[in-house]
Amino acid sequence: MSLPVILLPVGVDDVALDACLAALEGATPAGTPVWLADDARGGPRVQTVIESWLAKTRLQAEYTRRPRGIGESMHLEQMLQACGDADVAVLAPDALPLPGWLQHLADCLARDASIATATPWSNAGETVAWPRTGELNPLPQEPARLALACASMPLLHPELPSAITHAVLIRGSARRRAGGLDTQSYASWYAALVDLSLRMSGLGWRNVLCDNAFVARCGEGQPAEGDMEVLGSRWPVWTARLAAFLMDDPLASHRVQLQQLCAQTIMDAAQRDLFEACASLPGVEPV
């Protein structure tokens, strides 16, 4: 099964984008299609980062840049429309995907036809934040081992209040059925994604956590001015539902399990390192 297209809207931070592309390169299989789309935002340093990466990437990458900006939500909607009914992974330009992230997201959608969006864990994932929910946690210190721990998680696919902008895989058919992003009402991808998630949920689809994928991020997504007021007016119970989810913390035991798996992975690695160190000592025979 081929992997979904990755859409990466280009931002203004060249350092964050450079780190994002490096992580994407290391965590994603060669030949995966990636579309870097610039809404006339990236300056000369951003373009230099992109040109350098394009010259050496193993991924099937394309870069487009608009002559004039049209706004975040409008730009993303045009990108999504260009992909038709294909399932698309939207990745924040400051995100740091861990190994296996895209395959796990794709498997999540393939596993259950009722899933409209699959969102991975993140240190800055609001409702899917780890290890503490609703907080901007530090970036993972050992991402490779965290990825291994995630890969061992039970696949429960718990439902979320909405998808989240650090990384999300969107089922193309569900997005088209729901009408795509409302670019007239929302300027930000943050608010437009919440609104799309709620409309897809109203049509019977689910927005879920992908239990075994993790995408770190340097900061949290932010709504544009006025976007939250529009969300609150259109979806009066949204704020209360989100607050209840954060306070009740239905993912608490799931996060604890990931913490335990991560600790076990680190312990196993330490034991292997100790064994190899002992085996290298003079006079010690390997068992």
Secondary structure, 3 states (H helix, E strand, C coil): CCCCEEEEECCCCHHHHHHHHHHHHHHCCCCCEEEEEECCCCCHHHHHHHHHHHCCCCCEEEEEECCCCCCHHHHHHHHHHHCCCCCEEEECCCEEECCCHHHHHHHHHHHCCCEEEEEEEECCCHHHECCCCCCCCCCCCCHHHHHHHHHCCCCCCCECCCCCCCEEEECHHHHHHHCCCCCCCCCCHHHHHHHHHHHHHHCCCEEEEEEEEEEEECCCCCCCCCHHHHHHHHCCCHHHHHHHHHHHCCCHHHHHHHHHHHHHHHHHHHHHHHHHHHHCCCCCCCC
